[in-house]
Amino acid sequence: MVRILLVEDNEMNRDMLSRRLERKGYQVLLAIDAEQGLALAAREAPDLVLMDLSLPGIDGLEATRRLKAAAATRRLPVIALTAHAMARDRDLALAAGCDDFDTKPVELPRLLAKIEALLALPAG
């Protein structure tokens, strides 16, 4: 079963998206902030991370940089999630190491296509 780590501080967003992903057959690991997300990523080795960019404390951009800098998690695909839909936000996310970018509110079919595309890529 594919395991997705969802790093999201908003309880309603976390609950809604995790339930929708679980109904599609994914196992969802939940983190409420970047610190918890980084620890879970290292310990649980998920297949993909959905990273909210606006997190308390360490933001999602810095958390992604840390994931991509660590040997154990550098190959982990990361999709940035944000309510900010400006081109600059996408550029910042990709520069931080995110593999893709999606906006909130999440359109599930579009997000699922991005997840499936990243999971289909060969490692490396």
C-alpha positions in Angstrom: 0.0 0.0 0.0 1.3 3.4 -0.9 2.0 5.6 2.1 1.6 9.4 1.9 2.8 11.8 4.6 0.5 14.8 4.8 2.1 17.7 6.6 -0.8 20.1 7.3 -1.5 22.3 10.4 -5.1 23.0 9.6 -7.2 20.3 11.2 -10.1 20.6 8.8 -7.8 20.4 5.7 -5.9 17.5 7.3 -9.0 15.6 8.1 -10.8 16.2 4.7 -7.7 15.4 2.6 -6.6 12.3 4.6 -10.1 10.8 4.4 -10.3 11.4 0.6 -6.9 9.9 0.0 -7.7 6.8 2.2 -10.9 6.2 0.2 -8.6 6.1 -2.9 -6.5 3.4 -1.3 -3.6 5.3 0.2 -2.3 4.9 3.7 -2.0 8.4 5.2 0.5 9.5 7.8 -0.3 12.8 9.5 1.9 15.6 10.8 0.7 18.9 12.2 3.9 20.8 11.7 7.3 20.6 10.0 9.2 19.2 12.9 6.7 16.3 13.2 6.7 15.8 9.4 10.5 15.6 9.2 10.6 13.1 12.0 7.9 11.0 10.5 9.5 11.1 7.0 12.8 9.9 8.5 11.3 7.2 10.7 8.4 5.9 8.4 9.9 6.3 4.9 6.6 7.2 3.2 6.4 7.0 -0.6 5.4 10.7 -1.1 5.0 13.9 1.0 2.2 16.4 0.7 3.7 19.5 2.3 1.7 22.6 3.3 3.9 25.6 2.7 2.3 27.8 5.5 3.2 25.9 8.7 3.9 27.3 12.1 7.5 27.5 13.1 9.5 25.9 10.3 7.6 26.6 7.1 7.1 24.0 4.3 9.8 25.5 2.1 12.5 25.0 4.8 11.1 21.6 5.7 11.4 20.5 2.1 15.0 21.8 1.9 15.8 19.7 5.0 14.1 16.6 3.5 16.1 17.0 0.2 19.4 17.6 2.1 19.1 14.4 4.2 20.5 11.3 2.7 17.6 9.1 4.0 14.8 11.4 2.5 16.4 13.2 -0.5 14.7 11.0 -3.1 11.3 11.4 -1.4 8.8 13.1 -3.8 7.3 16.3 -2.3 4.2 18.1 -3.6 3.8 21.6 -2.2 0.2 22.5 -1.1 -0.7 26.2 -0.7 -3.6 28.6 -0.8 -1.3 31.0 -2.6 -1.5 30.5 -6.4 0.9 33.0 -7.7 3.7 32.0 -10.1 6.3 33.2 -7.5 4.9 30.7 -4.9 5.3 27.9 -7.4 8.9 29.0 -8.3 9.8 29.2 -4.6 8.4 25.7 -3.9 10.3 24.2 -6.9 13.5 26.0 -5.9 13.2 24.6 -2.4 13.1 21.1 -3.8 9.5 20.3 -4.2 8.8 18.0 -7.1 5.4 19.5 -7.9 3.0 22.2 -6.7 -0.8 22.3 -6.1 -3.2 24.8 -4.8 -5.9 24.8 -2.1 -8.7 24.2 -2.1 -7.5 20.8 -3.4 -9.1 19.5 -6.5 -8.7 15.8 -5.8 -8.6 14.5 -9.4 -5.8 17.0 -10.2 -3.8 16.1 -7.1 -4.3 12.4 -7.6 -2.9 12.8 -11.2 0.2 14.5 -9.7 0.7 11.9 -7.0 0.4 9.1 -9.5 2.8 10.8 -12.0 5.5 11.2 -9.2 5.0 7.7 -7.9 5.5 6.3 -11.5 8.8 8.0 -11.9 11.9 5.7 -11.4 13.9 6.5 -8.3 16.8 8.8 -8.7 
